[in-house]
Amino acid sequence: MKDWQRIGLTSLLSIAIYASTLNFGFIAIDDGGQVLENPFVQSLQWESLKGMFTSATVGMYQPLTTLLFAMVNTVFGHDSAMPFHIISLMLHILNAALVYHVGKSLLSQDSAAFVLSLLFAAHPLAVEAVCWVSATSTLLFTSFFLSALLVYYRFLENDEWKQYATAIALFSLGCLAKVQMLPFVGVMFLLGYLRNRHLLADMRMKLPFLAIAAGFAAISLHFRGGQTAFTGNYNEWLLVPAQFIWYVVKAFVPLKLGVVYDWPVQPWTAWTIGASLGLALWAAALVRWRSNQIFVFGSLFFFGNLILHTAVATTFLGPYADRYGYLSVLGLWLAVFGMVPESKKTIAVRMGGTMALLFAVLSFAQTRHWSSTINLWTNNLTHEKSTFSNGMRGALYYESGQFMRAKRDFEVVDRTPDPRFEAEKYSYIYTKLGLMTTDSEPEKSLRYFKQAAEWEPHPESYENVALAARKLGDFETAEAFYFKCSKDFNPPSFYMNLSNLYFKNQQFEKGAAIMTQAIEAGCNDILCYKMRCFFRIQMREIPGAAEDFERAIALFNAVPKAQPDPILSNLEEMLQSFETN
């Protein structure tokens, strides 16, 4: 079988797995920030180009990925996600072809390289990267990573400067696509090791790569440094062995995959202890079989490409992510092939091919979860215990008008909060819970609005609490929260809310005082004078009430073609009754 035939079969397998995803839409996780609402994607004008190369997108520096989105958007728009999914599938097919050539270079056996590309193309850990538009950066940087690997390896073989320059260019482009390109610097040393070169050989040739890597590392830290979503009360480094071994387990048994995984509650469990022992055994195997170059290369390739996704470098959102195994697991397959004796390689190739077909079936099933964001979170809830998925799914239910389902999900979050939610998200959840229980469960509604105000203390939240308290007749709480609103926040709203409260509670003296404050603050509105007039009448301050009435009449008469005002008529009758008496 020729190279093009093997690559063609791998491509057909990829298409068979992912063809249905071309009809999928965008996912309500980052796709808005990266594509739909990203101002830099909307055009290819100079200002947009400058913006995408000088700023971050959803906290990540990936200007080349943003540029790709902008190019797709310019040609096709974003009314449909299909063009973006087509680009993702094409990049995945390209990467599988590149993996085949990497296999040919490193394994020196075409059939083994073919199986390597099949395993890469079909593995369920790749589903997230291919199906999620926001994960296009993973596909794109992988293309540059594998291309740079091939070119640099050939440079080590023939010392052609053109290939060296090409490797630098590909490395730089990969860094512009996603900062996860940085481990390529370590792979350069591993490639030298495969060529039997000393570890520190050709350091002068590696310096440009190191300088570029340092620059992009600084940029990445600038835009994302310090962000964390770690929820444990232990040293997160204790999880690093489990993070590495998780990808090993999922490489061979890719079940219960999801979009966001839970941080472990405890660092010492049977799983984490077993993972630590497994990592120690792997380290011992590297020492024991250090002369097996492919095993060493594949193992260190695996660890090197995962290190930035462990607690050593980041604790963002979850301990694992399927897309982080997209390129990294390639090293694992190389290590496995490296351990196969020459006499068993034919059997290994057949087993690998069979495994790839099984993975293809699992991947095809996994893609269905990406047909909608609600399906994605629902799948997550089948194997993750935290309420993060409930909160995210509940928001989607609410926005689509499925209020009962939203309420159930939000109440789960209320019972067992997930600390990964930021204050804005908690405020949203409790505000919506308050709105959905206003009529049916007013006591709960007040509690929910109070919690929303605690998470995000702003005037809208305070007004929600006050309204819920008024509904229950708790005028003291309502007054307290109305007073929390700043007077410069829609001045009539602040004063009118309080005056209405005092009107309902028949606290006329307070009502007159708050209307006086409004008028003195410059609120020259007819309603202020009508309200103070009423309050003063109730307090028997008739001269002041008459003055307010005259001022209200003057404002009324200044309105062209004003309709008769029954409130003014009632106030006039009330004043006349006092004059008669």
Residue, then its C-alpha position, 0 to 999 in steps of 0.5 A: m500500500k502506498d503512502w497516499q493510500r494510507i493517508g487516504l484511508t486515515s482521512l476517510l476514517s476521520i470523515a466517517i467519524y466527524a461528518s455529522t458534526l458539520n451540521f452542529g452549531f456553536i457551543a455556548i462555551d467560549d464560542g461567543g467570546q472567540v467568534l460570535e462576539n469577538p470584534f476582531v473576528q468581524s472584519l479584516q481591517w487594520e484595527s482588527l488585525k492590530g487588536m488580535f495581535t496585541s490583546a488576548t481572546v478569552g484570556m489567551y494569546q492566540p492571534l493566529t487562531t483569531l485571524l483564521f476565524a476572521m478569514v472564515n467569517t469574512v468569506f462565509g459569515h457566522d450565521s452557520a457554524m458549518p464553515f468553522h467545523i469544516i476547517s476543524l475537520m480539515l486540520h484534523i485530517l492534515n494532522a493525521a497525515l503529519v502523524y503518519h509521516v512522523g511515524k515513518s521517520l521515527l518508527s521506520q516501518d510504514s505499517a506501524a506509521f499507518v496504525l499510529s495515524l489511525l490511532f491519532a485520527a480515531h481516538p475519543l480524546a480528539v473529539e473535543a478538539v475537533c467538535w468545539v470551534s473554540a478548540t481550533s487553536t489546538l488543531l492549528f498549533t498541532s499542525f505547526f508542531l508536527s510540521a516543525l518536528l518533521v522539518y527540524y528532524r530532517f535538518l538534523e539529518n542533512d544540516e540544510w539551513k533552509q530547513y532550520a529557518t523553516a523550523i523557526a518559522l513554523f515554531s513561531l507560527g505555532c506559538l501565535a496559534k496557541v502557547q502550548m507550542l512551547p514544549f516543542v523546545g524540549v522535543m528538539f532536544l529529544l530529536g537530537y537524542l534520537r540522532n545520537r547527539h549530545l544533550l547540549a550539542d548545537m545549543r547555539m542553534k537552539l538559542p533562537f527557539l529558546a528566546i522565542a519560547a521565553g517571549f511567548a511564555a512572558i506574553s502568556l503569563h501577562f494575559r493569563g497569569g494568576q488565574t485559577a479555579f482550583t477548589g481544593n484545600y491542599n497543595e495542588w502539586l500533589l495531583v500532578p502524578a494523577q493528572f499524568i496518569w489520567y491521560v494514560v488511562k483515558a488513552f486505553v479506556p476512553l470512557k466517561l469523557g466530558v467537557v469540565y472535570d471535577w477537582p478531587v476533594q481529597p489528594w490522597t485516595a486509592w486513585t491518586i496513590g495508585a497514580s503516584l506509584g504508576l508514575a514512579l514505575w514509569a520513571a523506573a522503566l525509563v531508567r531501566w530501558r534508557s537505551n530504547q530510544i523510541f520508548v524514551f522519546g515517546s515517554l518524554f514527548f508525552f510528559g513534556n506536552l502535558i506539563l503545561h496542563t498540570a498543576v505545575a503550570t496551571t490550575f484553570l477550571g479543571p484538572y483534566a481536559d480531553r483536548y490536552g491529550y490530542l497531541s500528547v497521547l501521540g507520545l504514548w503510542l510511540a512509547v508503546f511501539g518502542m517497547v514491542p520486540e521486532s518479532k511481535k511488531t506484526i501482531a502489534v500492528r494488527m492489535g493497534g489497527t483493531m484498537a483504532l477501529l474500536f476507538a472510531v466507534l467510541s468517537f462517533a458516539q462521543t460526537r453526539h454529545w457535542s450536538s448542543t451545549i445542553n447535551l454536553w452538560t447533560n453528559n457531564l452530569t452522568h459522571e461528574k459530581s460537582t454542580f458546575s454542569n447544573g449551573m451552566r445547563g440551568a443558564l441555557y434552560y433559562e435563556s431558552g424559556q425552560f424555566m422549570r428545568a432551569k429552576r431544578d438545576f439552579e436549586v441543585v447549585d444552591r444546595t451544593p455550590d461549586p466554588r469554581f463559579e465566579a461572583e457574576k455567575y452566582s449573582y445570575i443564578y440567584t437572581k433568576l431563582g428569585l424571579m422564578t419564585t416571586d409568585s409561588e414561593p415569596e419567602k424563597s424569592l427574598r432569600y435568593f435575591k439577598q444572596a444575589a445582592e451579596w455576590e454582586p452588590h449593585p443597585e439592581s440587586y438591592e431593588n430586587v431585594a426591596l421589592a421581594a421584601r415589600k411583597l412580604g410586608d417586610f418594610e424595614t428590609a425593603e427600606a434598608f435595601y432601597f437606601k443601599c442604592s446610590k442616589d446618583f443611580n437614576p435619581p427618580s428611581f431611588y426617591m420614587n421607590l422609597s416614596n412608594l414604600y412610605f405611601k404603602n406603609q402610610q409613613f407620610e412624614k418619611g415620604a415627604a422628607i424623601m420627596t424633599q431630598a429628591i427636589e433639592a437634589g434637582c429632580n424637578d419632576i411633576l411626580c415629585y411635587k404631586m407625591r409631596c403634596f399628597f404626603r403633606i396633605q396627610m400630615r395636615e401641612i396644607p400651606g406647603a401642600a398648596e405650594d406643591f400643588e401649584r408647582a405641579i400645575a405649572l409643570f403640567n401646563a408646560v406640557p403641550k397638549a397634556q391629557p387630563d391628570p386625575i391625580l391632580s384633580n384628586l389633590e385639588e379636591m383634597l385641598q379644597s376640602f381642607e379650605t372648606n373646613 
